[in-house]
């Protein structure tokens, strides 16, 4: 998804960028809802990050995806800030 978003920005296609951002935000939101529900079920069964190494990494790695939501929201707020020669903010 990021390749499509940044490709649209590189070509100054702001409308396409916004569409990809909205699609990414929708998919990321769905992921977050599914993970919160799944985390609840796992914790009800006693499967916490302290259970074993697998669940430590499981919670940690899936939790990193929540960070993508924040980046997509920030980029959606002002996509024209990131133009062809300056992608340092992404």
Secondary structure, 3 states (H helix, E strand, C coil): CHHHHHHHHHCCCHHHHHHHHHHHHHHHHHHHHHHHHHHHHHHHCCCCCCCCHHHHHHHHHHHHHHHHHHHHHHHHHCHHHCECCECCCC
